[in-house]
Amino acid sequence: MLAQRQQLFFYWRVAPAQTQAAMRALQVWQAGLQAQHPKLRARCYVRRDAAAAQDTVMESYALMSQGAAHDGVDGVLRRRIEHEGDRLLQHWLIGPRHLELFDECRPTG
């Protein structure tokens, strides 16, 4: 049997000249979320694509429990991350901020 623990992955595009400012704002916001939710693990990544003249940013969110196993992000926190992030990043986004949900599957006893 596998335990399922939902994690959030957002990706979006930004102009390379704006990436540093957008990432700085994102990281400050993520740090605030983590301070309010000590078990939340928030990360961000950038893929630079000179040919596309855009950078792609990926955000990930998971709740950590003892032993570094992931617990699922609940619907209330998911909506908060989704809506606050959309508002925060709106003036840097090229196109929409996409959300994908994944379940981490770990063996259970």
Residue frames as qw, qx, qy, qz and C-alpha x, y, z in Angstrom:
[[0.000, 0.889, 0.458, 0.000, 0.00, 0.00, 0.00],
 [0.428, 0.251, -0.003, 0.868, 1.25, 3.50, -0.79],
 [0.135, -0.726, -0.417, 0.530, 0.58, 6.64, 1.25],
 [0.366, 0.614, 0.341, 0.611, -0.27, 9.67, -0.87],
 [0.318, -0.659, -0.224, 0.644, 0.87, 13.12, 0.16],
 [0.424, 0.808, 0.332, 0.240, -0.09, 16.00, -2.08],
 [0.435, -0.423, 0.105, 0.788, 2.56, 18.52, -3.08],
 [0.362, 0.878, 0.235, -0.207, 2.15, 21.69, -5.11],
 [0.530, -0.119, 0.395, 0.741, 4.21, 22.70, -8.13],
 [0.310, 0.880, 0.217, -0.287, 3.66, 26.05, -9.84],
 [0.556, -0.057, 0.385, 0.735, 5.44, 27.12, -12.98],
 [0.247, 0.917, 0.254, -0.182, 5.38, 30.41, -14.83],
 [0.663, 0.329, 0.165, 0.652, 7.42, 32.50, -17.22],
 [0.211, -0.899, -0.081, 0.376, 9.13, 35.83, -16.72],
 [0.518, 0.816, -0.151, 0.209, 11.26, 38.16, -18.85],
 [0.796, 0.014, -0.304, 0.523, 14.96, 37.63, -18.06],
 [0.171, 0.468, -0.188, 0.847, 15.40, 41.29, -17.12],
 [0.541, -0.508, 0.045, -0.669, 12.67, 40.84, -14.47],
 [0.811, -0.105, -0.575, 0.035, 13.69, 37.43, -13.09],
 [0.405, 0.105, -0.582, 0.697, 15.86, 38.71, -10.25],
 [0.285, -0.205, 0.227, -0.908, 13.18, 41.09, -8.90],
 [0.783, -0.169, -0.306, -0.515, 10.44, 38.45, -9.23],
 [0.750, -0.021, -0.621, 0.226, 12.56, 35.81, -7.49],
 [0.168, 0.181, -0.514, 0.822, 13.44, 38.20, -4.67],
 [0.523, -0.202, 0.080, -0.824, 9.74, 38.97, -4.05],
 [0.844, -0.078, -0.457, -0.270, 8.85, 35.28, -4.27],
 [0.609, 0.075, -0.657, 0.438, 11.55, 34.25, -1.79],
 [0.094, -0.199, 0.425, -0.878, 10.51, 36.91, 0.75],
 [0.701, -0.147, -0.092, -0.692, 6.89, 35.77, 0.48],
 [0.826, 0.000, -0.562, -0.035, 7.85, 32.09, 0.77],
 [0.344, 0.167, -0.651, 0.656, 9.92, 32.84, 3.89],
 [0.382, -0.187, 0.267, -0.865, 6.86, 34.50, 5.45],
 [0.832, -0.073, -0.321, -0.446, 4.71, 31.47, 4.63],
 [0.718, 0.081, -0.642, 0.257, 7.27, 29.16, 6.19],
 [0.054, 0.223, -0.549, 0.804, 7.45, 31.31, 9.32],
 [0.605, -0.125, 0.133, -0.775, 3.66, 30.99, 9.68],
 [0.971, 0.030, -0.039, -0.235, 3.69, 27.27, 8.81],
 [0.300, -0.709, 0.635, 0.060, 6.91, 25.82, 10.29],
 [0.705, -0.026, 0.703, 0.094, 6.41, 22.44, 8.59],
 [0.640, 0.743, 0.152, -0.125, 6.03, 24.00, 5.13],
 [0.556, -0.289, 0.472, 0.621, 8.92, 23.47, 2.75],
 [0.475, 0.844, 0.177, -0.177, 8.83, 26.05, -0.05],
 [0.564, -0.271, 0.461, 0.629, 11.41, 26.10, -2.83],
 [0.503, 0.807, 0.064, -0.304, 11.93, 27.96, -6.10],
 [0.649, -0.111, 0.550, 0.514, 13.95, 27.14, -9.20],
 [0.360, 0.774, -0.099, -0.511, 14.75, 28.98, -12.44],
 [0.720, 0.149, 0.546, 0.401, 15.41, 27.56, -15.89],
 [0.075, 0.704, -0.196, -0.679, 16.99, 30.05, -18.25],
 [0.654, 0.374, 0.606, 0.255, 16.15, 29.68, -21.93],
 [0.123, -0.497, 0.233, 0.827, 17.95, 32.25, -24.06],
 [0.078, 0.133, 0.773, 0.615, 16.36, 30.90, -27.26],
 [0.118, -0.663, -0.729, -0.124, 12.84, 31.53, -25.90],
 [0.083, 0.441, -0.095, 0.889, 13.79, 34.95, -24.43],
 [0.643, -0.563, -0.044, -0.518, 11.98, 33.89, -21.24],
 [0.068, 0.293, -0.873, 0.384, 12.92, 32.28, -17.96],
 [0.692, -0.357, -0.519, -0.352, 10.73, 29.60, -16.42],
 [0.181, -0.420, 0.630, -0.628, 10.25, 29.61, -12.65],
 [0.664, -0.253, -0.686, -0.152, 9.14, 26.54, -10.70],
 [0.337, -0.471, 0.474, -0.663, 7.83, 26.79, -7.13],
 [0.612, -0.145, -0.774, -0.070, 7.28, 23.74, -4.95],
 [0.411, -0.449, 0.362, -0.706, 5.42, 23.39, -1.64],
 [0.705, -0.151, -0.691, -0.042, 5.18, 20.42, 0.72],
 [0.556, -0.692, 0.222, -0.404, 4.53, 19.94, 4.41],
 [0.486, 0.350, -0.760, 0.253, 7.25, 18.10, 6.28],
 [0.782, -0.553, -0.014, -0.286, 6.67, 15.88, 9.28],
 [0.531, -0.628, 0.568, 0.020, 9.07, 14.01, 11.51],
 [0.713, -0.064, 0.646, 0.264, 11.53, 11.88, 9.64],
 [0.019, 0.406, -0.440, -0.801, 11.32, 14.19, 6.59],
 [0.212, 0.381, 0.869, 0.236, 8.25, 12.43, 5.25],
 [0.128, -0.116, -0.224, -0.959, 5.84, 14.68, 3.39],
 [0.234, 0.490, 0.735, -0.406, 2.29, 15.33, 4.57],
 [0.267, 0.569, 0.594, 0.502, -0.22, 16.60, 2.07],
 [0.005, -0.027, -0.075, 0.997, -0.84, 20.32, 1.68],
 [0.197, 0.528, 0.776, -0.284, -4.49, 20.86, 2.62],
 [0.268, 0.672, 0.552, 0.416, -7.01, 22.77, 0.52],
 [0.189, -0.955, -0.180, 0.144, -6.96, 25.91, 2.68],
 [0.441, -0.623, 0.355, 0.539, -3.19, 26.33, 2.43],
 [0.500, 0.214, 0.639, 0.544, -3.25, 25.38, -1.25],
 [0.173, 0.845, 0.448, 0.237, -5.78, 28.15, -2.05],
 [0.298, -0.905, 0.038, 0.301, -3.77, 30.66, -0.03],
 [0.513, -0.354, 0.511, 0.592, -0.55, 29.81, -1.88],
 [0.414, 0.449, 0.646, 0.459, -2.36, 29.90, -5.19],
 [0.064, 0.906, 0.381, 0.171, -4.19, 33.22, -4.73],
 [0.354, -0.868, 0.114, 0.330, -1.53, 35.16, -2.81],
 [0.566, -0.220, 0.531, 0.591, 1.14, 34.02, -5.25],
 [0.378, 0.602, 0.560, 0.426, -0.96, 35.05, -8.25],
 [0.073, -0.978, -0.193, -0.013, -1.46, 38.54, -6.76],
 [0.511, -0.695, 0.271, 0.427, 2.19, 38.92, -5.76],
 [0.508, -0.180, 0.613, 0.578, 3.59, 37.89, -9.14],
 [0.502, 0.694, 0.509, -0.087, 0.96, 39.28, -11.51],
 [0.243, 0.930, -0.117, -0.248, 3.05, 42.15, -12.89],
 [0.183, -0.590, 0.731, 0.292, 5.99, 39.84, -13.74],
 [0.666, 0.135, 0.733, -0.031, 4.08, 36.95, -15.28],
 [0.301, 0.320, -0.585, -0.682, 4.23, 36.17, -18.97],
 [0.595, -0.139, -0.704, -0.363, 1.04, 34.16, -19.29],
 [0.728, -0.557, -0.074, -0.393, -0.62, 32.36, -16.38],
 [0.153, -0.484, 0.798, -0.324, 0.93, 30.76, -13.30],
 [0.763, -0.002, -0.547, -0.345, 0.19, 27.03, -13.69],
 [0.523, -0.432, 0.612, -0.407, -0.49, 24.69, -10.77],
 [0.720, 0.123, -0.660, -0.176, 0.21, 20.99, -10.88],
 [0.671, -0.489, 0.390, -0.398, -0.53, 18.63, -7.98],
 [0.612, 0.293, -0.734, 0.013, 1.51, 15.53, -7.35],
 [0.827, -0.500, 0.106, -0.234, 1.17, 12.85, -4.70],
 [0.114, 0.577, -0.797, 0.133, 4.41, 11.55, -3.26],
 [0.930, -0.133, -0.223, -0.260, 4.00, 7.81, -2.98],
 [0.008, -0.558, 0.764, -0.324, 5.89, 6.20, -0.13],
 [0.576, -0.110, -0.808, -0.055, 5.62, 2.61, 1.03],
 [0.523, -0.514, 0.268, -0.625, 3.58, 2.14, 4.20],
 [0.057, -0.270, 0.930, -0.244, 3.90, -0.64, 6.73]]
